Amino acid sequence: MRVGRAWVPGAVVLLGVIAAAGVGVGVWFAGARAPEPGAGDTAMAALRGEASGFSRVTGPRSLSFPRDHGAHPDYRSEWWYVTANLRDAAGRAFGVQLTIFRTALAPSMPPRRSALATRQAWMGHLAVTDVAAGGHRFAERFQRGALGLAGARTEPVVEVWLDDWSMRSQQSGRLFPLVLTAGAGEMRVELRLDNARGPVLQGDAGYSVKGDAPGNASRYYSYTRIEARGSVRVAGARHDVHGLAWLDREWGTSTLGPEQTGWDWFALQLDDGRDVMLYRLRRRDGATDRHSAGVVVGPDGVRHRLDADGFRLTPQAYWRSPGTGVRYPIRWRLRVPAAGLDVEVRAAVADQEMRTAFRYWEGAVEVAGDDVGGHGYLEMTGYGGGDEHPVR
């Protein structure tokens, strides 16, 4: 989700892995390929790597659209991230993730003769969860930001692409309707997103602080409830689907602090019309870092910010990956007292581990409580490196 990605919750840009793999040579990963031993630990270590020379997010500023829907190449990392919970006419449930990441490999680049020369690396993750079948398929692509192979633009329309994977708006000057197209092997997704709630500016007007050091922050905004229609093809069968999607946009040059080991990120759409985003930064001793935060968005679009003391996440059950041996919490109790929220969040399918170049768990979840239910997505990173402390 998401290795040197600057920390921003919701995804991981694999700077070190991309550089090592050789961007632009058609590196492709799909199916249940396990990462190299220790890849997760190496990735998390790289999140604390050198970030000097890149632009930093140092305070609030006004966001401008459609300009800020495009790329910000002087910041080390950035992503366009869509998840969706969908159903076909028979009620069969699917989860979809399509994320396109940009990573700057260096703050600048000397003049080069080659048209392939670039300091921008691009990566894409595609995943489909078939809840009824208990299956989770995923694919990963890398590409260089040269010769039109991958990139982002806002004119004549907003478009982000990596080879033939794309997110493309349909009207000049507007993000929505937004058409998603991506496929790999027997998996293909074609969705049209429209009638979005947002943008919801996370943190302080889009300024999201992740640590104590100056510049350990990102620009972060979300569209938290988007109508989605289209088709999902999996295991040789096409399903016409509809449901709700969520879109996150984030960029920055932040890094994990020395005591931060990973994060748990929740994006939940409740049946009563509220949307909830939370990220919990985990510390080495199992404590919740004080820079953890979230937001509750009402049916009227009004947002209510949450600091680290405004919510409580408690793991209730775990699943151990047979592919990597990593143990993940896949059932949680979530309490947000100010919102009157006390619910259980559980994985729709236990095995939604993304065994990509950087190992993480990302997948569809179900929300159940006495007064409200819902669906959403959960991302968990940094597990498996001895991070087995109970949450405190």
C-alpha positions in Angstrom: 0.0 0.0 0.0 0.5 0.3 -0.1 11.0 0.1 0.1 11.0 3.8 0.9 7.6 5.1 0.8 7.1 8.2 2.7 4.6 7.4 5.4 1.1 8.3 4.5 -1.8 5.9 5.6 -3.7 4.1 3.1 -0.9 2.9 0.8 2.7 2.0 0.5 5.0 3.3 -2.3 7.8 0.8 -2.7 10.7 3.1 -3.5 13.5 0.7 -2.6 11.8 -2.4 -4.2 11.0 -0.4 -7.4 14.5 0.8 -7.7 15.9 -2.7 -7.2 13.5 -4.3 -9.6 14.3 -2.0 -12.5 11.4 0.2 -13.3 10.1 -0.1 -16.9 11.2 -3.6 -17.6 7.7 -5.0 -17.2 8.1 -6.4 -13.8 4.9 -8.2 -12.9 3.7 -10.0 -9.9 0.3 -11.8 -9.6 -1.4 -14.5 -7.6 -0.1 -15.8 -4.4 3.6 -15.2 -4.8 5.3 -14.8 -1.5 7.9 -12.0 -1.0 11.5 -12.6 -0.3 12.2 -13.6 3.3 12.4 -10.5 5.5 10.9 -8.3 2.8 8.4 -6.8 5.2 11.1 -5.9 7.7 13.3 -4.4 5.0 10.4 -2.3 3.7 9.5 -0.9 7.1 13.2 0.0 7.7 13.3 1.8 4.4 10.4 4.0 5.5 12.9 5.7 7.9 15.4 6.3 5.1 16.9 9.5 3.8 14.4 12.1 2.5 16.5 15.2 2.2 16.1 17.3 -0.9 12.5 16.5 -1.5 9.7 19.0 -0.9 8.1 18.7 2.5 4.6 19.3 3.8 5.1 21.8 6.6 1.7 23.4 7.2 -1.8 23.9 6.0 -2.5 25.4 2.5 -5.5 25.7 0.3 -6.0 22.8 -2.1 -6.9 23.7 -5.7 -8.9 21.4 -8.0 -8.5 20.0 -10.5 -4.8 20.8 -10.2 -4.3 18.8 -7.0 -5.9 15.8 -8.5 -2.7 15.5 -10.6 0.8 14.6 -9.6 3.2 16.5 -7.2 6.5 15.2 -8.5 8.8 17.1 -6.1 7.3 15.1 -3.1 8.7 11.7 -2.6 5.5 9.7 -2.7 1.9 10.0 -3.7 -1.1 7.8 -4.6 -4.5 7.6 -6.1 -6.3 4.9 -4.1 -9.8 3.4 -4.8 -11.6 0.7 -2.9 -15.1 -0.5 -3.3 -17.7 -2.9 -1.8 -19.9 -4.2 -4.6 -22.8 -6.7 -5.2 -24.2 -8.3 -8.3 -27.9 -8.8 -9.0 -28.0 -12.0 -7.0 -26.4 -10.3 -4.0 -22.9 -11.8 -4.4 -20.4 -9.6 -2.7 -17.1 -8.4 -4.1 -14.3 -6.1 -2.8 -12.1 -4.2 -5.3 -8.9 -2.3 -4.8 -7.1 -0.3 -7.5 -4.2 1.9 -6.4 -1.7 3.7 -8.6 1.4 5.0 -6.7 4.1 7.5 -7.8 7.5 7.6 -6.1 10.3 10.0 -6.8 13.6 8.1 -6.8 15.6 11.3 -6.4 14.9 15.0 -5.7 16.4 16.0 -9.1 18.0 14.4 -12.2 20.9 15.6 -14.3 20.3 16.0 -18.0 20.1 12.6 -19.8 20.0 11.8 -23.5 17.8 8.8 -23.1 14.0 9.3 -23.6 13.6 6.6 -21.0 15.4 8.6 -18.3 13.2 9.6 -15.4 13.3 10.1 -11.6 9.6 9.0 -11.3 8.7 5.4 -10.7 5.1 4.1 -10.8 3.5 1.1 -9.3 0.0 -0.3 -9.4 -1.9 -2.8 -7.2 -5.2 -4.4 -8.3 -7.1 -6.8 -6.1 -10.5 -8.5 -6.2 -12.1 -10.3 -3.3 -14.9 -12.8 -4.1 -16.6 -13.0 -0.7 -18.9 -16.0 -1.5 -16.0 -18.1 -2.9 -13.6 -16.9 -0.1 -11.1 -15.9 -2.7 -8.7 -13.0 -3.1 -6.7 -12.3 -6.3 -4.2 -9.6 -6.7 -1.7 -8.3 -9.3 1.2 -5.8 -9.2 2.9 -3.7 -11.9 5.8 -1.4 -12.1 6.6 1.2 -14.7 8.8 4.2 -15.3 7.3 7.7 -15.7 8.7 8.2 -19.3 7.4 7.9 -22.8 3.9 8.0 -21.6 4.2 4.6 -20.0 2.8 5.9 -16.7 1.8 9.2 -15.4 -0.9 11.7 -14.3 -2.4 14.8 -15.8 -5.3 17.1 -15.3 -5.8 18.4 -18.9 -7.9 17.9 -21.0 -9.4 15.6 -18.2 -8.0 14.1 -15.0 -6.2 10.9 -15.8 -3.8 8.6 -13.9 -2.5 5.5 -15.7 0.1 2.8 -15.6 0.2 0.9 -18.9 -3.5 0.0 -19.6 -4.6 0.4 -16.0 -6.3 3.8 -15.6 -8.5 6.2 -13.7 -10.0 8.7 -16.1 -12.5 11.5 -15.6 -15.2 12.1 -18.2 -15.5 15.9 -18.0 -12.9 18.7 -18.2 -12.3 20.4 -14.9 -14.1 17.7 -12.9 -13.0 14.5 -11.3 -16.3 12.7 -11.5 -17.7 10.8 -13.3 -14.4 8.7 -13.0 -13.9 5.5 -15.0 -11.6 2.8 -13.7 -10.2 0.1 -15.9 -7.7 -2.6 -15.0 -7.1 -6.3 -15.5 -4.7 -9.1 -15.0 -5.2 -12.7 -16.1 -8.7 -13.9 -15.3 -9.3 -10.7 -13.2 -10.7 -7.5 -14.7 -12.5 -4.5 -13.3 -14.4 -1.8 -15.2 -16.2 0.7 -12.9 -17.8 4.1 -13.3 -17.8 6.3 -10.1 -20.1 9.2 -9.7 -22.1 11.3 -7.2 -19.3 11.5 -4.7 -19.3 12.9 -1.2 -16.3 15.1 -0.7 -13.7 16.1 -0.9 -13.2 15.6 2.8 -10.0 17.4 3.8 -8.3 15.2 6.4 -6.4 16.6 9.4 -6.2 20.4 9.4 -7.7 21.4 6.0 -5.8 18.6 4.3 -2.6 18.9 6.4 -2.2 15.5 8.1 0.6 15.3 10.7 2.2 11.8 11.2 5.2 12.5 13.5 7.1 15.0 15.6 9.8 15.9 13.1 9.2 18.9 10.9 7.7 17.8 7.6 6.5 14.5 8.9 3.1 15.2 7.3 1.1 14.8 4.1 -1.6 16.5 2.1 -4.6 14.2 2.4 -8.1 14.3 1.1 -10.8 11.7 0.5 -14.1 11.1 -1.3 -15.7 8.9 1.3 -18.9 7.7 -0.4 -19.1 7.3 -4.2 -21.8 5.5 -6.2 -20.1 2.7 -8.3 -21.4 0.7 -11.2 -19.8 -1.6 -13.7 -18.4 -5.1 -14.0 -16.0 -7.4 -12.2 -14.7 -10.5 -14.0 -13.1 -13.2 -11.9 -12.6 -16.9 -12.5 -13.9 -16.7 -16.0 -17.3 -15.2 -15.0 -18.4 -11.6 -15.5 -20.6 -9.9 -12.8 -22.5 -6.7 -13.3 -22.1 -4.9 -10.0 -23.1 -1.8 -8.0 -22.2 -0.4 -4.6 -20.1 2.2 -2.9 -16.5 3.2 -3.5 -14.0 5.3 -1.5 -11.1 7.4 -3.0 -8.1 8.6 -1.1 -5.5 11.1 -2.4 -2.3 11.7 -0.5 1.2 13.0 -1.1 4.2 14.0 0.9 7.8 13.2 2.0 7.2 11.9 5.5 8.9 9.0 7.2 8.0 6.7 10.1 9.4 7.8 13.4 11.9 5.6 15.2 9.3 4.2 17.5 6.6 3.7 14.9 6.3 0.1 13.5 3.3 0.3 11.2 -0.3 1.3 10.9 -3.9 0.0 10.9 -6.1 2.1 8.5 -9.9 1.8 8.4 -12.3 3.3 5.8 -15.9 2.5 6.8 -19.2 3.3 5.2 -22.1 2.8 7.6 -25.7 2.0 6.7 -26.9 5.1 8.5 -25.1 7.3 6.0 -22.0 8.1 8.1 -18.4 7.5 6.9 -15.5 6.8 9.2 -11.8 7.0 8.5 -9.3 6.1 11.2 -5.6 5.3 11.2 -3.7 4.0 14.2 0.0 4.3 14.1 1.5 1.5 16.2 4.5 2.0 18.5 7.1 -0.7 19.3 5.6 -1.3 22.8 2.1 -1.8 21.3 0.8 1.6 22.3 -1.1 3.9 19.9 1.0 6.8 18.7 -0.4 10.2 19.6 -0.4 11.2 15.9 -3.1 8.7 15.1 -6.2 10.4 13.9 -9.5 10.0 12.1 -12.7 11.6 11.0 -16.5 10.9 11.1 -18.4 12.3 8.2 -22.1 12.8 8.6 -24.8 12.2 6.0 -24.8 15.9 5.4 -21.1 15.9 4.6 -20.1 17.7 7.8 -16.8 16.2 9.2 -15.9 15.7 12.9 -12.2 15.3 13.5 -10.9 12.7 15.9 -7.5 12.7 17.6 -5.8 9.6 19.0 -7.9 9.8 22.2 -11.1 10.0 20.3 -11.3 6.3 19.3 -10.4 2.9 20.6 -9.4 -0.1 18.5 -9.1 -3.5 20.1 -8.2 -6.7 18.2 -10.7 -9.6 18.9 -9.4 -12.4 16.6 -6.3 -13.2 14.5 -5.4 -15.0 11.3 -2.0 -16.4 10.4 -0.9 -16.3 6.8 0.0 -19.8 5.5 2.1 -18.1 2.8 4.2 -15.8 5.0 3.6 -16.9 8.6 2.6 -13.4 9.6 -0.3 -13.0 12.1 -2.9 -10.2 11.5 -5.8 -9.1 13.6 -8.9 -9.6 11.3 -11.7 -8.9 13.8 -11.7 -5.6 15.8 -13.9 -3.8 18.2 -14.1 -0.1 17.4 -15.4 2.5 19.8 -15.9 6.2 19.0 -17.7 7.6 22.1 -18.4 11.1 20.7 -20.2 9.5 17.7 -22.0 6.9 19.8 -20.3 4.2 17.9 -19.4 0.7 19.2 -19.1 -1.8 16.5 -17.3 -4.9 15.4 -15.2 -4.7 12.2 -14.4 -8.1 10.7 -12.6 -9.3 7.5 -15.0 -10.4 4.8 -12.4 -13.0 3.9 -9.5 -13.9 6.2 -6.8 -14.2 3.6 -6.6 -10.8 1.9 -2.9 -10.5 2.3 -1.2 -8.7 -0.5 1.9 -10.9 -1.1 3.4 -8.3 -3.4 6.9 -6.9 -3.3 6.0 -5.3 0.0 3.8 -7.6 2.1 0.7 -6.1 3.7 -2.9 -7.0 4.4 -5.6 -5.0 2.6 -9.2 -6.1 2.1 -12.9 -5.8 2.4 -14.5 -5.7 5.9 -18.0 -5.9 7.3 -19.2 -3.7 10.2 -21.8 -5.0 12.7 -23.2 -3.3 15.8 -26.4 -3.1 17.8 -27.6 0.0 16.0 -25.7 0.1 12.7 -23.9 -2.0 10.2 -21.9 -1.3 7.1 -18.9 -2.2 5.0 -15.4 -0.8 4.3 -11.7 -1.6 3.8 -8.9 -2.2 6.2 -5.1 -1.9 5.6 -2.5 -3.3 8.0 1.2 -2.9 7.6 4.3 -3.7 9.7 3.2 -7.0 11.1 5.6 -9.9 11.3 8.6 -8.1 12.5 8.1 -9.0 16.1 5.2 -6.6 16.4 3.0 -9.0 18.5 2.4 -6.6 21.4 -1.2 -6.3 22.6 -2.9 -3.0 21.7 -2.7 -0.5 24.6 
